[in-house]
Amino acid sequence: MENSPEVRAGLLTPDDFGQPDASYKMAAWLGQWELRGTGHWAVEEKETGQFVGSVGLNQSEVTPLDWPGVEVGWTLHPNHWGCGYATEAGAAAVKYGFDKLGESRLFSCIVADNSRSQAVAQRLGFELITEKTMSLLPAQPAQTHQIWALDAN
Ligand SMILES: CC(C)(COP(=O)(O)OP(=O)(O)OC[C@H]1O[C@@H](n2cnc3c(N)ncnc32)[C@H](O)[C@@H]1OP(=O)(O)O)[C@@H](O)C(=O)NCCC(=O)NCCS
């Protein structure tokens, strides 16, 4: 998934990010589940069982002063864009964040020109609250990120 140009553009993936890094990233998600009770799930198409993406909840260690809180995030293989899967899985992640984790406010951090991701946030009811210049990965240059928020009812 992360080898596609579209996903690399959306995630600001460094040019030298390869398969070993993808393995570490998957291990890091599993570790975050163990250590913090948050992480991403693999998303599968119900009819076929095919892997289509990664959606879930993230508590970043990278920029703790800038990071607003528990973040809902979504990435799909481009072959599966346009089907509503990110919105469906994002809604499940939001429910988990409020009901299981007891969070009162969830966030989504989205680079300013990522309109597809902003549309997912809007469909889920998130509102744009501010913009911050920050990097989400150590190798990334700082970028302007929109901070979207959704409050529990
Ligand atoms: C961000 C990303 C996950 C959005 O994917 P997406 O397919 O546009 O989002 P959804 O799965 O919610 O699908 C929405 C589309 O499906 C359509 N759709 C069909 N059935 C739908 C349903 N039941 N519910 C919602 N949308 C539906 C919508 O109309 C919309 O269509 P459009 O593409 O013509 O606007 C994808 O672009 C991606 O992986 N980008 C790269 C990684 C990335 O940037 N991640 C976010 C970092 S902040």
The ligand as an ORCA input file, in Angstrom:
! r2SCAN-3c Opt
* xyz 0 1
  C      -7.505      9.587      2.585
  C      -8.069      8.334      1.914
  C      -8.106      7.175      2.892
  C      -9.503      8.662      1.433
  O      -9.976      7.587      0.651
  P     -11.400      7.747     -0.064
  O     -11.644      6.534     -0.849
  O     -11.469      9.077     -0.747
  O     -12.383      7.846      1.191
  P     -13.623      6.906      1.538
  O     -13.175      5.487      1.652
  O     -14.319      7.517      2.677
  O     -14.507      7.004      0.219
  C     -15.154      8.220     -0.134
  C     -15.557      8.135     -1.589
  O     -16.362      6.970     -1.758
  C     -17.723      7.362     -2.113
  N     -18.616      6.479     -1.362
  C     -19.245      5.414     -1.916
  N     -19.966      4.797     -0.984
  C     -19.787      5.480      0.177
  C     -20.274      5.308      1.494
  N     -21.116      4.304      1.792
  N     -19.863      6.147      2.453
  C     -19.023      7.164      2.173
  N     -18.524      7.371      0.917
  C     -18.912      6.533     -0.065
  C     -17.810      8.823     -1.716
  O     -18.783      9.487     -2.497
  C     -16.418      9.303     -2.044
  O     -16.315      9.390     -3.444
  P     -15.365     10.409     -4.237
  O     -14.011      9.730     -4.251
  O     -15.949     10.497     -5.562
  O     -15.364     11.702     -3.464
  C      -7.200      7.951      0.662
  O      -7.223      9.019     -0.250
  C      -5.757      7.631      1.033
  O      -5.452      6.526      1.461
  N      -4.836      8.615      0.827
  C      -3.405      8.402      1.066
  C      -3.096      8.284      2.535
  C      -3.533      9.510      3.283
  O      -3.411     10.632      2.794
  N      -4.055      9.294      4.489
  C      -4.508     10.367      5.347
  C      -3.377     11.036      6.028
  S      -3.968     12.397      7.022
*
